[in-house]
Amino acid sequence: MGTVTLGVSIAVPEPYGSLLQQRRAGFGDPAAHGIPTHVTLLPPTEVDEARLPEVRAHLERVAAGARAFPMRLSGTGTFRPLSPVVFVQVVAGTSSCSWLQERVRDAEGPLVRELQFPYHPHVTVAHGIAEEAMDRAYGELSGFEAEWTVCSFALYEQGADSVWRKLRTYEFGGGGPVKTVPAQGCPVDEPTATTTP
């Protein structure tokens, strides 16, 4: 057995996920269609394939200890010039995301790793593209707003084609793995999203 590249994230549910993915593609980001719209809990991490059962069991334990929390996205931010990224800001749910990512990377678990930068939950909408396109992404999504209740996170694997595919969704509160979830997150009210041109 070899290694696999894994990631753990909170999926941005519909209709927001597809909307932001389409906008990202429209800004000219070639990675847009290979990366589901998400908030990262564990960045791309190489793991021995033989440890996948251990990884799954670890994530089940993390999810069992988590509770649903409100997530709100509002406006844009950037990591430039440190990193060529424009993102939609997470303005509610940041402490819960931080708590989760610490447990996913727990020193006693199979996904322990150091981060290149301090953890900052966000939703990437442009990465490594022309500065003019980055500026466009920053401006055009500055009025974006969305909110929902986060009830789960998911484990993804990056394929040889660089596309990220979901392996399993983990529901919070001890519900165990979720086999099929049409849209991650469980809105309490009708979801609303707005953008300004």
PLY file of the C-alpha trace (Angstrom):
ply
format ascii 1.0
element vertex 197
property float x
property float y
property float z
element edge 196
property int vertex1
property int vertex2
end_header
0.00 0.00 0.00
1.08 3.55 -0.68
0.01 6.92 0.63
-3.15 8.94 0.08
-3.65 12.70 0.29
-6.50 13.51 2.65
-8.27 16.65 3.74
-11.04 17.35 6.26
-13.44 20.21 5.77
-16.87 21.67 6.36
-18.73 21.78 3.06
-20.52 24.98 2.15
-24.10 23.80 1.45
-26.29 24.62 -1.52
-27.06 27.03 -2.97
-23.91 28.76 -1.72
-21.43 26.00 -2.59
-22.18 25.88 -6.32
-22.53 29.65 -6.53
-19.06 30.26 -5.06
-17.54 27.45 -7.12
-18.95 28.97 -10.32
-17.71 32.42 -9.34
-14.25 30.98 -8.59
-14.16 29.36 -12.03
-15.35 32.64 -13.56
-12.36 34.45 -12.05
-10.13 32.04 -13.98
-9.04 29.75 -11.13
-8.26 26.39 -12.83
-8.66 24.50 -9.53
-12.28 25.64 -9.04
-14.05 22.53 -10.35
-11.73 20.11 -8.57
-12.29 21.55 -5.10
-15.76 21.55 -3.48
-16.46 24.86 -1.73
-15.44 24.44 1.90
-13.93 25.66 5.15
-10.74 23.68 5.81
-10.22 21.78 9.07
-7.21 19.76 7.82
-5.20 20.92 4.79
-3.88 18.36 2.27
-2.06 15.73 4.32
-0.28 12.56 3.15
-1.23 9.47 5.15
-0.33 5.79 4.75
-3.31 4.12 3.08
-3.19 1.35 5.70
-4.12 3.95 8.35
-7.45 4.86 6.73
-9.51 2.76 9.21
-7.69 4.53 12.07
-8.37 7.91 10.45
-12.07 7.10 10.09
-12.34 5.97 13.71
-10.53 9.12 14.88
-12.88 11.39 12.90
-15.91 9.55 14.29
-14.67 10.32 17.80
-14.06 13.99 16.96
-17.53 14.34 15.41
-19.15 12.58 18.37
-17.77 15.26 20.68
-18.94 18.16 18.50
-22.25 20.00 18.47
-24.05 21.89 15.70
-23.13 25.56 15.48
-24.14 28.59 13.40
-21.88 29.57 10.51
-22.03 32.94 8.80
-20.02 34.17 5.83
-19.76 37.87 5.07
-17.60 39.86 2.69
-14.11 39.16 1.43
-10.56 39.11 2.72
-7.13 38.27 1.36
-3.86 36.74 2.52
-1.88 38.76 -0.04
1.01 39.45 -0.18
1.90 36.55 2.15
-0.15 34.06 0.12
-1.98 34.60 -3.21
-5.49 33.93 -1.86
-8.78 35.84 -1.84
-11.48 34.41 0.39
-14.98 34.91 1.75
-14.74 35.63 5.47
-16.15 33.39 8.20
-17.63 35.89 10.68
-19.58 33.46 12.89
-18.42 29.94 13.74
-14.70 30.70 13.87
-14.16 29.43 17.42
-16.03 26.19 16.66
-13.94 25.67 13.51
-10.75 26.27 15.52
-11.87 23.79 18.18
-12.62 21.15 15.52
-9.37 21.56 13.59
-7.33 21.24 16.78
-9.03 17.94 17.56
-8.70 16.64 13.99
-4.91 17.30 14.21
-4.64 16.04 17.81
-1.15 14.84 18.72
-2.59 11.47 19.80
-4.40 10.90 16.49
-3.36 9.73 13.01
-3.66 13.21 11.41
-1.16 15.12 13.55
0.67 17.81 11.57
2.01 21.33 11.84
0.37 24.12 9.87
2.30 26.37 7.47
0.30 29.40 8.68
-1.77 30.06 11.82
-5.29 28.61 11.42
-7.79 31.10 9.98
-11.14 29.64 8.83
-12.20 30.98 5.43
-13.70 30.00 2.07
-11.20 30.38 -0.80
-12.64 32.00 -3.95
-9.38 32.68 -5.84
-5.91 31.20 -5.48
-2.73 31.80 -7.43
-4.29 33.62 -10.38
-3.54 36.99 -12.00
-3.61 39.96 -9.65
-6.34 41.65 -11.70
-8.55 38.56 -11.34
-7.81 38.42 -7.61
-8.86 42.06 -7.32
-12.07 41.25 -9.20
-12.87 38.36 -6.85
-12.22 40.59 -3.84
-14.49 43.34 -5.15
-17.30 41.34 -6.73
-17.88 39.10 -3.70
-17.46 41.85 -1.11
-21.22 41.89 -0.54
-21.60 38.11 -0.25
-23.60 36.93 2.77
-24.66 33.41 3.76
-25.58 31.55 6.93
-26.52 28.04 7.96
-26.13 25.58 10.83
-23.09 23.30 10.59
-24.00 19.74 11.58
-21.09 17.75 10.11
-17.69 17.70 8.47
-16.31 15.41 5.77
-13.19 13.46 4.85
-11.90 13.98 1.30
-9.22 12.30 -0.81
-7.33 14.01 -3.62
-7.13 11.88 -6.74
-4.27 11.62 -9.23
-6.27 14.09 -11.34
-6.07 16.65 -8.46
-9.84 16.42 -7.92
-11.02 16.17 -4.28
-13.65 13.46 -3.70
-15.67 12.96 -0.53
-15.02 9.65 1.22
-17.41 10.07 4.14
-19.43 12.65 6.05
-19.37 12.66 9.86
-22.43 13.94 11.69
-21.95 15.76 14.98
-23.08 14.39 18.32
-22.35 10.71 17.95
-24.60 10.00 14.98
-21.73 8.19 13.26
-20.82 8.43 9.59
-23.50 9.71 7.24
-23.72 7.61 4.07
-25.55 10.17 1.92
-26.04 13.83 2.62
-27.52 15.85 -0.26
-26.17 19.13 1.16
-23.92 19.38 4.16
-25.20 21.68 6.87
-28.79 21.72 8.07
-30.34 25.18 7.78
-32.73 26.08 10.58
-34.54 28.57 8.34
-34.57 28.97 4.59
-30.97 29.72 3.58
-30.27 33.19 2.21
-27.30 34.38 0.22
-26.72 37.77 -1.34
-24.06 39.22 -3.54
-23.58 42.70 -4.85
-22.10 43.37 -8.28
0 1
1 2
2 3
3 4
4 5
5 6
6 7
7 8
8 9
9 10
10 11
11 12
12 13
13 14
14 15
15 16
16 17
17 18
18 19
19 20
20 21
21 22
22 23
23 24
24 25
25 26
26 27
27 28
28 29
29 30
30 31
31 32
32 33
33 34
34 35
35 36
36 37
37 38
38 39
39 40
40 41
41 42
42 43
43 44
44 45
45 46
46 47
47 48
48 49
49 50
50 51
51 52
52 53
53 54
54 55
55 56
56 57
57 58
58 59
59 60
60 61
61 62
62 63
63 64
64 65
65 66
66 67
67 68
68 69
69 70
70 71
71 72
72 73
73 74
74 75
75 76
76 77
77 78
78 79
79 80
80 81
81 82
82 83
83 84
84 85
85 86
86 87
87 88
88 89
89 90
90 91
91 92
92 93
93 94
94 95
95 96
96 97
97 98
98 99
99 100
100 101
101 102
102 103
103 104
104 105
105 106
106 107
107 108
108 109
109 110
110 111
111 112
112 113
113 114
114 115
115 116
116 117
117 118
118 119
119 120
120 121
121 122
122 123
123 124
124 125
125 126
126 127
127 128
128 129
129 130
130 131
131 132
132 133
133 134
134 135
135 136
136 137
137 138
138 139
139 140
140 141
141 142
142 143
143 144
144 145
145 146
146 147
147 148
148 149
149 150
150 151
151 152
152 153
153 154
154 155
155 156
156 157
157 158
158 159
159 160
160 161
161 162
162 163
163 164
164 165
165 166
166 167
167 168
168 169
169 170
170 171
171 172
172 173
173 174
174 175
175 176
176 177
177 178
178 179
179 180
180 181
181 182
182 183
183 184
184 185
185 186
186 187
187 188
188 189
189 190
190 191
191 192
192 193
193 194
194 195
195 196
